[in-house]
Amino acid sequence: MNRKNATLAVLGGEPAILRPPPPYPSIGEREIAAVNDVLRSGCLSGFFGSWEDGFYGGPRIQEFEAAWSRKFLAKHTVSINSNTSGLIAAMGAVGVSPGDEIIVPATTMSATAMAPLVYGGIPVFADLEPETFCIDPQSLKGNLTDRTRAVIAVNLFGHPARLHELRALCDARGIYLVEDNAQAVLATENGRQCGTIGHIGVFSLNYHKHIHSGEGGMCTTDDDDLAERLRLIRNHAEAVVGPAGATDLTNMVGFNLRMTELSAAVGLAQLNEVDRHVGARRAVADGLTAGLGDLSGITVPAVRDGCTHAYYLWTARYDQARLGVPRSAFVEALCAEGVPWFEGYVQPLYMLPAFRKRMAIGREGFPFTLSSRQYGPGLCPVAERLYHEEIVWFECCAHDIDDSMLGQIVDAFRKVYDQRELLVS
Ligand SMILES: *Cc1c(COP(=O)(O)O)cnc(C)c1O
């Protein structure tokens, strides 16, 4: 019996993939040696929360930040303990005040929409472009008001948002563009690195991202003033602004968002290999696109002209009307063949209880007490359709996949596709 006609695993047959791929091997001898060096030095963090030499961190922090700036052609890099912290610091640095509106895409990791709330900002949700899953400039424009302070664009799944267009739009209005670039390290638009096109870009070094230090993040900016404000918020601004001579005290109440020397040492080793790490994920994505691109009813990821994609996830669109099988049954059958596939990604963030119930900071519902914005179903129809009906994704960042495994994954998908009518009960 040829494999194409083999019984579907979900119907009791043998899975197409008998040995699932191992996790992507991101940590090697270089990282181990770098961590041991830090441990032997005895100094696991060089930061001091006061206006003295240690304010900017220890030797690995400074080396890592300088190397990051060189790699991404950014004037400044400010290391931070997570992308979430970076987004919070960015909101503080651009001067978000209670009641200001921050436009974010409806679909992204929740931290993007949470960060404004810390400063009393009101997240406003814009819809997505269905082809790239990134924020739709038309929907964004429809949400601009004179209270809009900033836009957070997310380069979702590894594809650039329309960053140059958004930057021009923000500059023309005198508002800020922050890039949440957690998923798109080394993606580019018109030859420029994602994360460096907005006023501030934020990268994640969380374990699940292309390169990581367990937890961590990096903020990039070409603006001297924003860079210094990010550094102050990272490290107890309130105790430092006096001796530092800061004149604008807006949001100069700091946190401890500092990265350790250990994380910086791991991050530096990862940065030195970032092309290889992203290249491995791109190869998986390109193989899936080549192997599945001819299947009608499955729309493989688009890459907009002038862009390169970093493929945090390989995200296709499923046309249930054309395929005649519920998406959930199809994905269940795919999973049964031996590697995990997923549907939907996250629900539009305005469906979270904090937004539906307008309850975030304190007992009275601050900051929603400053806004009449309501959140609920119907706000962003494209994001809802993608979530409920269309998105099917594969975690190309997570697995170690060689050519043979890639072939098996493509074959398993085609096996389910070819026999899908058997899935209709
Ligand atoms: C992972 C992720 C974050 C959060 O990053 P952390 O470093 O875990 O805080 C934020 N936004 C997006 C789009 C992400 O994918």
The ligand as a Gaussian input file, in Angstrom:
#p B3LYP/6-31G(d) Opt

LIG

0 1
 C        6.838000      36.251000      23.031000
 C        6.157000      37.523000      22.718000
 C        6.089000      38.575000      23.634000
 C        6.601000      38.445000      25.046000
 O        7.974000      38.233000      25.094000
 P        8.655000      37.889000      26.505000
 O       10.114000      38.050000      26.223000
 O        8.271000      36.480000      26.821000
 O        8.159000      38.849000      27.487000
 C        5.492000      39.759000      23.256000
 N        4.975000      39.908000      22.034000
 C        5.007000      38.936000      21.111000
 C        4.429000      39.188000      19.760000
 C        5.586000      37.694000      21.431000
 O        5.601000      36.718000      20.534000

